[in-house]
Structure formats: structure tokens, C-alpha cells
């Protein structure tokens, strides 16, 4: 009788330990942020006035995407270009923006920022620094 009680007790403890909640690994997709990958332009690239800056990459989010936004600002804070695209109800979106560079008269360090908004209204962004020259 002692042997079967011990086996029963060990089985019960094992069952309870398997049911414990581990707060460090939450698999709830609503807690997962968007992932932004920018494949072009690459950091520290140089683009000339009159050329076309192509922004390529993708955004993924298991919660579904709402919008994607591109902002290009000179490091002085001057806004040079921005556009926003509704993504539709998708979990994966390809970035495909072109900006014809105009009005650059001197070497201008800029920051390109891609921002994604998911259907839970979470925002995430990724920056790339580059230089525009005349």
C-alpha cells in the first residue's frame, strides 16, 4: 500500500508542476510586436540629388497590420518626405516606396524611419541613417 501511495503522490506532484504558468514565456500573439526589415537603403548609403531613393523591405505582425509609414528627415529636423500606406487586413506587407530626391544643395545627413501600426494600435519603428548630396 505504501508503494502505490508514493506512486500516486509522485504522479500528482508531476501533474501539478506541468500545469504551472511560466510568466516569462507568453505565447499570446497579441503581445507580439511587428517586425520591420529594411533591405534598401542600407545604413550609411549615399544618394545624389536627382536620383530615386527606393525603400524596400517588409513588415510582419501576427495581429494584423493597419498601416505603414515612411518619414525622411534631415538630422536638423527638417521634414523632407513622408508617406503612409494602409496595409489592409494582412499579417505581412512588402515595403515598396520610391522618393525622387530633389532640392538637396549640400551634403545632408538624414534619417529614414519606417513605422508600422498593428490592429491593436501598437507602433514600432526602425531607422536607417544615410546621406544625401548634391
C-alpha positions as CSV (number, residue, x, y, z in Angstrom):
1,X,0.0,0.0,0.0
2,X,2.9,2.4,0.8
3,X,4.3,1.8,-2.7
4,X,1.1,2.7,-4.6
5,X,0.5,5.8,-2.3
6,X,4.0,7.0,-3.1
7,X,3.5,6.5,-6.9
8,X,0.1,8.3,-6.7
9,X,1.7,11.2,-4.8
10,X,4.6,11.5,-7.3
11,X,2.1,11.4,-10.2
12,X,0.0,14.1,-8.6
13,X,3.0,16.4,-8.0
14,X,4.3,15.8,-11.5
15,X,0.8,16.7,-12.9
16,X,0.7,19.9,-10.8
17,X,4.2,21.0,-11.8
18,X,3.3,20.6,-15.5
19,X,0.3,22.9,-15.1
20,X,2.2,25.8,-13.6
21,X,2.2,29.1,-15.6
22,X,5.6,30.4,-16.7
23,X,5.3,34.1,-16.9
24,X,8.5,34.5,-18.9
25,X,7.2,32.7,-22.0
26,X,3.8,34.1,-23.1
27,X,2.7,32.8,-26.4
28,X,-0.2,35.2,-26.7
29,X,0.1,36.7,-30.2
30,X,-1.5,40.0,-29.0
31,X,1.8,40.6,-27.1
32,X,4.0,40.1,-30.2
33,X,5.1,43.3,-31.9
34,X,5.5,44.0,-35.6
35,X,8.9,43.1,-37.2
36,X,10.3,45.6,-39.7
37,X,13.0,44.6,-42.1
38,X,14.5,47.3,-44.3
39,X,16.6,45.8,-47.1
40,X,17.1,49.1,-49.0
41,X,18.6,51.5,-48.4
42,X,21.4,50.2,-46.3
43,X,22.9,52.2,-43.4
44,X,25.4,54.8,-44.4
45,X,24.4,54.8,-48.0
46,X,24.9,58.0,-50.1
47,X,22.2,59.2,-52.6
48,X,22.6,62.0,-55.1
49,X,20.1,64.9,-55.7
50,X,18.1,63.9,-58.7
51,X,18.3,60.1,-58.1
52,X,15.5,57.9,-56.7
53,X,15.7,56.6,-53.2
54,X,14.0,53.2,-53.2
55,X,12.8,51.9,-49.8
56,X,12.3,48.1,-49.8
57,X,11.7,45.5,-47.2
58,X,8.8,44.1,-45.3
59,X,6.7,44.2,-42.1
60,X,5.1,41.3,-40.4
61,X,2.8,41.1,-37.4
62,X,0.6,38.1,-36.3
63,X,-2.1,40.5,-35.0
64,X,-2.6,42.0,-38.5
65,X,-1.3,45.3,-39.8
66,X,-3.2,48.5,-40.1
67,X,-0.7,50.9,-41.7
68,X,2.9,51.5,-42.7
69,X,4.5,55.0,-42.7
70,X,7.8,56.3,-44.2
71,X,9.3,59.6,-42.9
72,X,12.6,61.0,-44.1
73,X,14.0,63.9,-42.1
74,X,17.2,65.8,-42.2
75,X,19.2,65.5,-39.0
76,X,18.4,69.1,-38.4
77,X,14.7,68.1,-38.0
78,X,13.5,69.3,-41.4
79,X,10.9,67.0,-42.9
80,X,12.0,66.1,-46.5
81,X,9.4,63.4,-47.3
82,X,6.6,61.3,-45.8
83,X,4.0,58.9,-47.0
84,X,1.6,56.5,-45.3
85,X,0.0,53.4,-46.8
86,X,-2.9,51.4,-45.4
87,X,-1.9,47.8,-45.4
88,X,-5.3,46.1,-45.4
89,X,-6.0,43.2,-43.1
90,X,-2.7,41.4,-43.7
91,X,0.0,39.9,-41.4
92,X,2.8,40.5,-44.0
93,X,3.3,43.7,-46.0
94,X,6.0,44.5,-48.6
95,X,7.6,47.9,-48.5
96,X,7.8,49.5,-52.0
97,X,8.2,53.2,-51.8
98,X,10.2,55.5,-54.2
99,X,11.2,59.0,-53.5
100,X,12.7,61.2,-56.3
101,X,15.3,63.3,-54.4
102,X,15.1,67.0,-55.2
103,X,16.2,70.2,-53.6
104,X,19.4,69.0,-52.0
105,X,22.1,71.6,-52.3
106,X,24.7,70.4,-49.8
107,X,25.7,67.2,-48.0
108,X,22.6,66.4,-45.9
109,X,22.6,63.6,-43.2
110,X,19.1,62.2,-43.0
111,X,17.2,59.6,-41.0
112,X,14.7,57.4,-42.8
113,X,12.1,56.0,-40.4
114,X,9.6,53.2,-41.2
115,X,6.7,52.9,-38.7
116,X,4.2,50.1,-38.5
117,X,0.9,50.2,-36.7
118,X,-1.0,46.9,-36.0
119,X,-4.7,46.4,-35.3
120,X,-4.0,46.6,-31.5
121,X,-2.7,50.1,-32.2
122,X,0.8,49.1,-31.2
123,X,3.5,51.1,-33.0
124,X,7.0,50.0,-33.8
125,X,9.6,51.8,-35.9
126,X,13.0,51.2,-37.5
127,X,15.6,53.8,-38.6
128,X,18.2,53.9,-41.3
129,X,20.8,56.8,-41.4
130,X,22.1,57.9,-44.8
131,X,23.4,60.9,-46.6
132,X,22.0,62.9,-49.5
133,X,24.4,65.0,-51.6
134,X,24.2,67.5,-54.5
